[in-house]
């Protein structure tokens, strides 16, 4: 995840209905505040068959019509506790 967008993983079933250019509203539960954060995103690429345990499809989405401060409510706490991948 970055200020510009993020990569999402999905199983094959929902991926059939999503295409580049589709717009999404992504909802995130923020534990500290007990509220829901909604980020508007647009699919900019998708790939099938990525070797990943999180799902057989991967999507790149870019955020739009969302302020940097809203994105940081999710990004900053996640960056503080994340560890580098092995």
Biopython code that builds the backbone (N, CA, C, O; Angstrom):
import numpy as np
from Bio.PDB.StructureBuilder import StructureBuilder

atoms = [
    (1, "UNK", "N", (0.838, -1.174, 0.000)),
    (1, "UNK", "CA", (0.000, 0.000, 0.000)),
    (1, "UNK", "C", (0.878, 1.230, 0.000)),
    (1, "UNK", "O", (1.942, 1.259, 0.619)),
    (2, "UNK", "N", (0.409, 2.255, -0.712)),
    (2, "UNK", "CA", (1.099, 3.545, -0.733)),
    (2, "UNK", "C", (0.039, 4.642, -0.753)),
    (2, "UNK", "O", (-1.156, 4.348, -0.732)),
    (3, "UNK", "N", (0.461, 5.886, -0.794)),
    (3, "UNK", "CA", (-0.492, 6.984, -0.881)),
    (3, "UNK", "C", (-1.238, 6.969, -2.217)),
    (3, "UNK", "O", (-2.341, 7.507, -2.314)),
    (4, "UNK", "N", (-0.652, 6.365, -3.233)),
    (4, "UNK", "CA", (-1.267, 6.344, -4.564)),
    (4, "UNK", "C", (-2.251, 5.196, -4.750)),
    (4, "UNK", "O", (-3.226, 5.337, -5.488)),
    (5, "UNK", "N", (-2.011, 4.048, -4.085)),
    (5, "UNK", "CA", (-2.877, 2.897, -4.290)),
    (5, "UNK", "C", (-2.379, 1.683, -3.534)),
    (5, "UNK", "O", (-1.573, 1.794, -2.610)),
    (6, "UNK", "N", (-2.877, 0.505, -3.944)),
    (6, "UNK", "CA", (-2.476, -0.722, -3.271)),
    (6, "UNK", "C", (-2.725, -1.922, -4.180)),
    (6, "UNK", "O", (-3.407, -1.814, -5.199)),
    (7, "UNK", "N", (-2.162, -3.066, -3.794)),
    (7, "UNK", "CA", (-2.417, -4.311, -4.493)),
    (7, "UNK", "C", (-3.374, -5.143, -3.646)),
    (7, "UNK", "O", (-3.202, -5.266, -2.433)),
    (8, "UNK", "N", (-4.381, -5.711, -4.302)),
    (8, "UNK", "CA", (-5.370, -6.558, -3.645)),
    (8, "UNK", "C", (-5.278, -7.961, -4.228)),
    (8, "UNK", "O", (-4.924, -8.121, -5.396)),
    (9, "UNK", "N", (-5.590, -8.971, -3.437)),
    (9, "UNK", "CA", (-5.635, -10.353, -3.902)),
    (9, "UNK", "C", (-7.055, -10.873, -3.758)),
    (9, "UNK", "O", (-7.776, -10.491, -2.836)),
    (10, "UNK", "N", (-7.454, -11.755, -4.684)),
    (10, "UNK", "CA", (-8.806, -12.321, -4.647)),
    (10, "UNK", "C", (-8.783, -13.739, -5.201)),
    (10, "UNK", "O", (-7.872, -14.132, -5.930)),
    (11, "UNK", "N", (-9.811, -14.491, -4.834)),
    (11, "UNK", "CA", (-9.973, -15.817, -5.429)),
    (11, "UNK", "C", (-10.459, -15.641, -6.867)),
    (11, "UNK", "O", (-10.772, -14.522, -7.274)),
    (12, "UNK", "N", (-10.523, -16.688, -7.615)),
    (12, "UNK", "CA", (-10.895, -16.609, -9.032)),
    (12, "UNK", "C", (-12.337, -16.140, -9.224)),
    (12, "UNK", "O", (-12.620, -15.439, -10.196)),
    (13, "UNK", "N", (-13.260, -16.505, -8.325)),
    (13, "UNK", "CA", (-14.672, -16.191, -8.542)),
    (13, "UNK", "C", (-14.966, -14.692, -8.646)),
    (13, "UNK", "O", (-15.549, -14.272, -9.646)),
    (14, "UNK", "N", (-14.588, -13.854, -7.650)),
    (14, "UNK", "CA", (-14.917, -12.433, -7.801)),
    (14, "UNK", "C", (-14.111, -11.774, -8.906)),
    (14, "UNK", "O", (-14.538, -10.758, -9.454)),
    (15, "UNK", "N", (-12.966, -12.323, -9.241)),
    (15, "UNK", "CA", (-12.114, -11.712, -10.239)),
    (15, "UNK", "C", (-12.765, -11.727, -11.625)),
    (15, "UNK", "O", (-12.439, -10.882, -12.459)),
    (16, "UNK", "N", (-13.664, -12.652, -11.886)),
    (16, "UNK", "CA", (-14.327, -12.703, -13.189)),
    (16, "UNK", "C", (-15.145, -11.457, -13.450)),
    (16, "UNK", "O", (-15.338, -11.080, -14.606)),
    (17, "UNK", "N", (-15.634, -10.804, -12.396)),
    (17, "UNK", "CA", (-16.525, -9.658, -12.553)),
    (17, "UNK", "C", (-15.810, -8.326, -12.448)),
    (17, "UNK", "O", (-16.451, -7.282, -12.565)),
    (18, "UNK", "N", (-14.518, -8.327, -12.233)),
    (18, "UNK", "CA", (-13.769, -7.083, -12.087)),
    (18, "UNK", "C", (-12.846, -6.890, -13.284)),
    (18, "UNK", "O", (-12.189, -7.833, -13.726)),
    (19, "UNK", "N", (-12.797, -5.667, -13.809)),
    (19, "UNK", "CA", (-11.961, -5.371, -14.970)),
    (19, "UNK", "C", (-11.206, -4.063, -14.747)),
    (19, "UNK", "O", (-11.561, -3.266, -13.879)),
    (20, "UNK", "N", (-10.159, -3.856, -15.548)),
    (20, "UNK", "CA", (-9.433, -2.601, -15.484)),
    (20, "UNK", "C", (-10.400, -1.457, -15.758)),
    (20, "UNK", "O", (-11.215, -1.527, -16.679)),
    (21, "UNK", "N", (-10.304, -0.404, -14.950)),
    (21, "UNK", "CA", (-11.177, 0.747, -15.074)),
    (21, "UNK", "C", (-12.365, 0.717, -14.128)),
    (21, "UNK", "O", (-12.989, 1.752, -13.893)),
    (22, "UNK", "N", (-12.696, -0.468, -13.570)),
    (22, "UNK", "CA", (-13.804, -0.554, -12.615)),
    (22, "UNK", "C", (-13.468, 0.249, -11.365)),
    (22, "UNK", "O", (-12.319, 0.298, -10.926)),
    (23, "UNK", "N", (-14.500, 0.878, -10.800)),
    (23, "UNK", "CA", (-14.328, 1.664, -9.582)),
    (23, "UNK", "C", (-14.844, 0.883, -8.384)),
    (23, "UNK", "O", (-15.861, 0.195, -8.469)),
    (24, "UNK", "N", (-14.132, 0.996, -7.268)),
    (24, "UNK", "CA", (-14.454, 0.269, -6.040)),
    (24, "UNK", "C", (-14.525, 1.238, -4.873)),
    (24, "UNK", "O", (-13.889, 2.292, -4.885)),
    (25, "UNK", "N", (-15.301, 0.871, -3.872)),
    (25, "UNK", "CA", (-15.252, 1.561, -2.588)),
    (25, "UNK", "C", (-14.734, 0.535, -1.594)),
    (25, "UNK", "O", (-15.428, -0.430, -1.274)),
    (26, "UNK", "N", (-13.516, 0.741, -1.105)),
    (26, "UNK", "CA", (-12.870, -0.196, -0.181)),
    (26, "UNK", "C", (-13.142, 0.251, 1.249)),
    (26, "UNK", "O", (-12.881, 1.400, 1.605)),
    (27, "UNK", "N", (-13.662, -0.651, 2.064)),
    (27, "UNK", "CA", (-13.955, -0.326, 3.457)),
    (27, "UNK", "C", (-12.968, -0.993, 4.394)),
    (27, "UNK", "O", (-12.643, -2.169, 4.234)),
    (28, "UNK", "N", (-12.495, -0.241, 5.369)),
    (28, "UNK", "CA", (-11.530, -0.735, 6.349)),
    (28, "UNK", "C", (-12.010, -0.391, 7.747)),
    (28, "UNK", "O", (-12.394, 0.749, 8.012)),
    (29, "UNK", "N", (-11.991, -1.366, 8.640)),
    (29, "UNK", "CA", (-12.304, -1.137, 10.051)),
    (29, "UNK", "C", (-11.032, -0.659, 10.733)),
    (29, "UNK", "O", (-10.009, -1.341, 10.679)),
    (30, "UNK", "N", (-11.081, 0.480, 11.360)),
    (30, "UNK", "CA", (-9.928, 1.025, 12.076)),
    (30, "UNK", "C", (-10.118, 0.679, 13.553)),
    (30, "UNK", "O", (-10.966, 1.269, 14.222)),
    (31, "UNK", "N", (-9.331, -0.279, 14.070)),
    (31, "UNK", "CA", (-9.556, -0.774, 15.431)),
    (31, "UNK", "C", (-9.476, 0.298, 16.519)),
    (31, "UNK", "O", (-10.303, 0.310, 17.430)),
    (32, "UNK", "N", (-8.500, 1.190, 16.438)),
    (32, "UNK", "CA", (-8.328, 2.167, 17.515)),
    (32, "UNK", "C", (-9.534, 3.082, 17.634)),
    (32, "UNK", "O", (-9.935, 3.435, 18.743)),
    (33, "UNK", "N", (-10.116, 3.469, 16.514)),
    (33, "UNK", "CA", (-11.221, 4.409, 16.549)),
    (33, "UNK", "C", (-12.581, 3.752, 16.451)),
    (33, "UNK", "O", (-13.601, 4.420, 16.617)),
    (34, "UNK", "N", (-12.618, 2.444, 16.183)),
    (34, "UNK", "CA", (-13.880, 1.724, 16.042)),
    (34, "UNK", "C", (-14.785, 2.363, 14.992)),
    (34, "UNK", "O", (-15.993, 2.478, 15.199)),
    (35, "UNK", "N", (-14.203, 2.779, 13.862)),
    (35, "UNK", "CA", (-15.001, 3.343, 12.791)),
    (35, "UNK", "C", (-14.542, 2.783, 11.463)),
    (35, "UNK", "O", (-13.470, 2.185, 11.366)),
    (36, "UNK", "N", (-15.354, 2.977, 10.444)),
    (36, "UNK", "CA", (-15.078, 2.448, 9.118)),
    (36, "UNK", "C", (-14.523, 3.549, 8.225)),
    (36, "UNK", "O", (-15.072, 4.649, 8.163)),
    (37, "UNK", "N", (-13.429, 3.244, 7.535)),
    (37, "UNK", "CA", (-12.813, 4.174, 6.600)),
    (37, "UNK", "C", (-13.115, 3.691, 5.191)),
    (37, "UNK", "O", (-12.871, 2.524, 4.883)),
    (38, "UNK", "N", (-13.630, 4.539, 4.341)),
    (38, "UNK", "CA", (-13.923, 4.181, 2.956)),
    (38, "UNK", "C", (-12.989, 4.911, 2.008)),
    (38, "UNK", "O", (-12.898, 6.139, 2.044)),
    (39, "UNK", "N", (-12.289, 4.159, 1.155)),
    (39, "UNK", "CA", (-11.391, 4.746, 0.163)),
    (39, "UNK", "C", (-11.896, 4.399, -1.228)),
    (39, "UNK", "O", (-12.186, 3.237, -1.513)),
    (40, "UNK", "N", (-12.003, 5.401, -2.097)),
    (40, "UNK", "CA", (-12.401, 5.172, -3.483)),
    (40, "UNK", "C", (-11.175, 4.738, -4.272)),
    (40, "UNK", "O", (-10.108, 5.342, -4.163)),
    (41, "UNK", "N", (-11.338, 3.676, -5.075)),
    (41, "UNK", "CA", (-10.210, 3.140, -5.834)),
    (41, "UNK", "C", (-10.682, 2.725, -7.225)),
    (41, "UNK", "O", (-11.856, 2.420, -7.434)),
    (42, "UNK", "N", (-9.749, 2.719, -8.164)),
    (42, "UNK", "CA", (-10.006, 2.304, -9.545)),
    (42, "UNK", "C", (-8.989, 1.224, -9.909)),
    (42, "UNK", "O", (-7.797, 1.378, -9.641)),
    (43, "UNK", "N", (-9.453, 0.134, -10.519)),
    (43, "UNK", "CA", (-8.549, -0.946, -10.927)),
    (43, "UNK", "C", (-7.729, -0.473, -12.134)),
    (43, "UNK", "O", (-8.291, -0.066, -13.150)),
    (44, "UNK", "N", (-6.401, -0.531, -12.014)),
    (44, "UNK", "CA", (-5.521, -0.111, -13.101)),
    (44, "UNK", "C", (-4.816, -1.287, -13.763)),
    (44, "UNK", "O", (-4.346, -1.163, -14.894)),
    (45, "UNK", "N", (-4.735, -2.425, -13.081)),
    (45, "UNK", "CA", (-4.217, -3.645, -13.701)),
    (45, "UNK", "C", (-4.722, -4.850, -12.929)),
    (45, "UNK", "O", (-5.098, -4.748, -11.762)),
    (46, "UNK", "N", (-4.725, -6.010, -13.610)),
    (46, "UNK", "CA", (-5.047, -7.267, -12.920)),
    (46, "UNK", "C", (-4.239, -8.379, -13.560)),
    (46, "UNK", "O", (-3.957, -8.350, -14.758)),
    (47, "UNK", "N", (-3.868, -9.360, -12.749)),
    (47, "UNK", "CA", (-3.056, -10.492, -13.197)),
    (47, "UNK", "C", (-3.622, -11.773, -12.602)),
    (47, "UNK", "O", (-4.026, -11.807, -11.440)),
    (48, "UNK", "N", (-3.646, -12.805, -13.397)),
    (48, "UNK", "CA", (-4.088, -14.115, -12.914)),
    (48, "UNK", "C", (-2.886, -15.023, -12.798)),
    (48, "UNK", "O", (-1.906, -14.879, -13.529)),
    (49, "UNK", "N", (-2.973, -15.972, -11.857)),
    (49, "UNK", "CA", (-1.940, -16.988, -11.731)),
    (49, "UNK", "C", (-0.717, -16.571, -10.958)),
    (49, "UNK", "O", (0.318, -17.231, -11.053)),
    (50, "UNK", "N", (-0.796, -15.506, -10.198)),
    (50, "UNK", "CA", (0.350, -15.123, -9.376)),
    (50, "UNK", "C", (0.522, -16.163, -8.285)),
    (50, "UNK", "O", (-0.458, -16.586, -7.673)),
    (51, "UNK", "N", (1.721, -16.567, -8.040)),
    (51, "UNK", "CA", (2.015, -17.582, -7.020)),
    (51, "UNK", "C", (1.965, -16.919, -5.653)),
    (51, "UNK", "O", (2.961, -16.384, -5.166)),
    (52, "UNK", "N", (0.793, -16.965, -5.048)),
    (52, "UNK", "CA", (0.627, -16.300, -3.767)),
    (52, "UNK", "C", (-0.455, -17.020, -2.978)),
    (52, "UNK", "O", (-1.460, -17.443, -3.549)),
    (53, "UNK", "N", (-0.265, -17.159, -1.710)),
    (53, "UNK", "CA", (-1.242, -17.831, -0.857)),
    (53, "UNK", "C", (-2.491, -16.988, -0.621)),
    (53, "UNK", "O", (-3.486, -17.497, -0.105)),
    (54, "UNK", "N", (-2.458, -15.716, -0.988)),
    (54, "UNK", "CA", (-3.579, -14.827, -0.716)),
    (54, "UNK", "C", (-4.680, -14.902, -1.763)),
    (54, "UNK", "O", (-5.751, -14.334, -1.552)),
    (55, "UNK", "N", (-4.459, -15.573, -2.872)),
    (55, "UNK", "CA", (-5.463, -15.674, -3.922)),
    (55, "UNK", "C", (-4.818, -15.789, -5.280)),
    (55, "UNK", "O", (-3.660, -15.412, -5.463)),
    (56, "UNK", "N", (-5.567, -16.308, -6.233)),
    (56, "UNK", "CA", (-4.977, -16.545, -7.543)),
    (56, "UNK", "C", (-5.033, -15.321, -8.455)),
    (56, "UNK", "O", (-4.450, -15.340, -9.539)),
    (57, "UNK", "N", (-5.711, -14.277, -8.047)),
    (57, "UNK", "CA", (-5.756, -13.026, -8.806)),
    (57, "UNK", "C", (-5.133, -11.910, -7.988)),
    (57, "UNK", "O", (-5.236, -11.899, -6.762)),
    (58, "UNK", "N", (-4.492, -10.978, -8.663)),
    (58, "UNK", "CA", (-3.971, -9.772, -8.020)),
    (58, "UNK", "C", (-4.464, -8.567, -8.813)),
    (58, "UNK", "O", (-4.533, -8.603, -10.042)),
    (59, "UNK", "N", (-4.804, -7.504, -8.096)),
    (59, "UNK", "CA", (-5.296, -6.269, -8.701)),
    (59, "UNK", "C", (-4.474, -5.097, -8.193)),
    (59, "UNK", "O", (-4.182, -5.010, -7.000)),
    (60, "UNK", "N", (-4.105, -4.205, -9.084)),
    (60, "UNK", "CA", (-3.512, -2.936, -8.693)),
    (60, "UNK", "C", (-4.590, -1.877, -8.753)),
    (60, "UNK", "O", (-5.230, -1.705, -9.790)),
    (61, "UNK", "N", (-4.804, -1.161, -7.655)),
    (61, "UNK", "CA", (-5.815, -0.106, -7.636)),
    (61, "UNK", "C", (-5.166, 1.218, -7.275)),
    (61, "UNK", "O", (-4.228, 1.275, -6.480)),
    (62, "UNK", "N", (-5.687, 2.286, -7.879)),
    (62, "UNK", "CA", (-5.233, 3.626, -7.531)),
    (62, "UNK", "C", (-6.360, 4.326, -6.784)),
    (62, "UNK", "O", (-7.532, 4.168, -7.126)),
    (63, "UNK", "N", (-6.002, 5.096, -5.767)),
    (63, "UNK", "CA", (-6.986, 5.852, -5.019)),
    (63, "UNK", "C", (-7.346, 7.125, -5.793)),
    (63, "UNK", "O", (-6.494, 7.703, -6.468)),
    (64, "UNK", "N", (-8.609, 7.561, -5.694)),
    (64, "UNK", "CA", (-9.030, 8.811, -6.310)),
    (64, "UNK", "C", (-10.103, 9.451, -5.430)),
    (64, "UNK", "O", (-10.753, 8.772, -4.636)),
    (65, "UNK", "N", (-10.278, 10.748, -5.580)),
    (65, "UNK", "CA", (-11.272, 11.507, -4.798)),
    (65, "UNK", "C", (-11.181, 11.207, -3.305)),
    (65, "UNK", "O", (-12.193, 11.184, -2.604)),
    (66, "UNK", "N", (-9.970, 10.981, -2.832)),
    (66, "UNK", "CA", (-9.739, 10.694, -1.418)),
    (66, "UNK", "C", (-8.536, 11.518, -0.975)),
    (66, "UNK", "O", (-7.503, 11.520, -1.644)),
    (67, "UNK", "N", (-8.666, 12.209, 0.138)),
    (67, "UNK", "CA", (-7.574, 13.064, 0.604)),
    (67, "UNK", "C", (-6.415, 12.224, 1.154)),
    (67, "UNK", "O", (-6.596, 11.087, 1.590)),
    (68, "UNK", "N", (-5.235, 12.818, 1.117)),
    (68, "UNK", "CA", (-4.053, 12.148, 1.674)),
    (68, "UNK", "C", (-4.245, 11.852, 3.153)),
    (68, "UNK", "O", (-3.802, 10.812, 3.640)),
    (69, "UNK", "N", (-4.903, 12.758, 3.873)),
    (69, "UNK", "CA", (-5.098, 12.535, 5.308)),
    (69, "UNK", "C", (-5.977, 11.306, 5.567)),
    (69, "UNK", "O", (-5.756, 10.597, 6.549)),
    (70, "UNK", "N", (-6.963, 11.040, 4.714)),
    (70, "UNK", "CA", (-7.799, 9.845, 4.866)),
    (70, "UNK", "C", (-6.984, 8.584, 4.605)),
    (70, "UNK", "O", (-7.096, 7.607, 5.344)),
    (71, "UNK", "N", (-6.163, 8.604, 3.553)),
    (71, "UNK", "CA", (-5.322, 7.438, 3.227)),
    (71, "UNK", "C", (-4.334, 7.174, 4.357)),
    (71, "UNK", "O", (-4.089, 6.021, 4.710)),
    (72, "UNK", "N", (-3.769, 8.233, 4.923)),
    (72, "UNK", "CA", (-2.793, 8.077, 6.008)),
    (72, "UNK", "C", (-3.399, 7.462, 7.268)),
    (72, "UNK", "O", (-2.673, 6.864, 8.063)),
    (73, "UNK", "N", (-4.698, 7.594, 7.468)),
    (73, "UNK", "CA", (-5.341, 6.969, 8.630)),
    (73, "UNK", "C", (-5.193, 5.454, 8.584)),
    (73, "UNK", "O", (-5.212, 4.800, 9.627)),
    (74, "UNK", "N", (-5.049, 4.899, 7.407)),
    (74, "UNK", "CA", (-4.838, 3.457, 7.244)),
    (74, "UNK", "C", (-3.362, 3.135, 7.048)),
    (74, "UNK", "O", (-2.850, 2.180, 7.632)),
    (75, "UNK", "N", (-2.683, 3.922, 6.234)),
    (75, "UNK", "CA", (-1.292, 3.648, 5.871)),
    (75, "UNK", "C", (-0.321, 3.822, 7.036)),
    (75, "UNK", "O", (0.518, 2.950, 7.259)),
    (76, "UNK", "N", (-0.409, 4.900, 7.770)),
    (76, "UNK", "CA", (0.571, 5.172, 8.819)),
    (76, "UNK", "C", (0.576, 4.124, 9.935)),
    (76, "UNK", "O", (1.654, 3.665, 10.310)),
    (77, "UNK", "N", (-0.575, 3.725, 10.482)),
    (77, "UNK", "CA", (-0.548, 2.672, 11.516)),
    (77, "UNK", "C", (-0.047, 1.327, 10.967)),
    (77, "UNK", "O", (0.645, 0.591, 11.670)),
    (78, "UNK", "N", (-0.394, 1.011, 9.726)),
    (78, "UNK", "CA", (0.057, -0.251, 9.130)),
    (78, "UNK", "C", (1.573, -0.255, 8.952)),
    (78, "UNK", "O", (2.226, -1.268, 9.199)),
    (79, "UNK", "N", (2.129, 0.871, 8.526)),
    (79, "UNK", "CA", (3.581, 0.948, 8.326)),
    (79, "UNK", "C", (4.325, 0.841, 9.647)),
    (79, "UNK", "O", (5.439, 0.319, 9.689)),
    (80, "UNK", "N", (3.730, 1.322, 10.713)),
    (80, "UNK", "CA", (4.391, 1.291, 12.018)),
    (80, "UNK", "C", (4.535, -0.114, 12.569)),
    (80, "UNK", "O", (5.456, -0.371, 13.345)),
    (81, "UNK", "N", (3.657, -1.030, 12.195)),
    (81, "UNK", "CA", (3.705, -2.384, 12.757)),
    (81, "UNK", "C", (4.120, -3.447, 11.750)),
    (81, "UNK", "O", (4.267, -4.614, 12.113)),
    (82, "UNK", "N", (4.309, -3.067, 10.497)),
    (82, "UNK", "CA", (4.635, -4.071, 9.489)),
    (82, "UNK", "C", (6.099, -4.468, 9.567)),
    (82, "UNK", "O", (6.958, -3.695, 9.993)),
    (83, "UNK", "N", (6.351, -5.681, 9.147)),
    (83, "UNK", "CA", (7.721, -6.200, 9.081)),
    (83, "UNK", "C", (8.056, -6.496, 7.643)),
    (83, "UNK", "O", (7.164, -6.836, 6.867)),
    (84, "UNK", "N", (9.331, -6.377, 7.255)),
    (84, "UNK", "CA", (9.704, -6.684, 5.876)),
    (84, "UNK", "C", (9.442, -8.148, 5.543)),
    (84, "UNK", "O", (9.572, -9.023, 6.400)),
    (85, "UNK", "N", (9.077, -8.403, 4.312)),
    (85, "UNK", "CA", (8.838, -9.791, 3.872)),
    (85, "UNK", "C", (10.165, -10.525, 3.769)),
    (85, "UNK", "O", (11.171, -9.940, 3.367)),
    (86, "UNK", "N", (10.175, -11.810, 4.131)),
    (86, "UNK", "CA", (11.445, -12.560, 4.082)),
    (86, "UNK", "C", (11.914, -12.791, 2.667)),
    (86, "UNK", "O", (12.961, -13.403, 2.456)),
]
sb = StructureBuilder()
sb.init_structure("model")
sb.init_model(0)
sb.init_chain("A")
sb.init_seg("    ")
for serial, (resi, resn, name, xyz) in enumerate(atoms, 1):
    if name == "N":
        sb.init_residue(resn, " ", resi, " ")
    sb.init_atom(name, np.array(xyz, "f"), 0.0, 1.0, " ", f" {name:<3s}", serial, name[0])
structure = sb.get_structure()
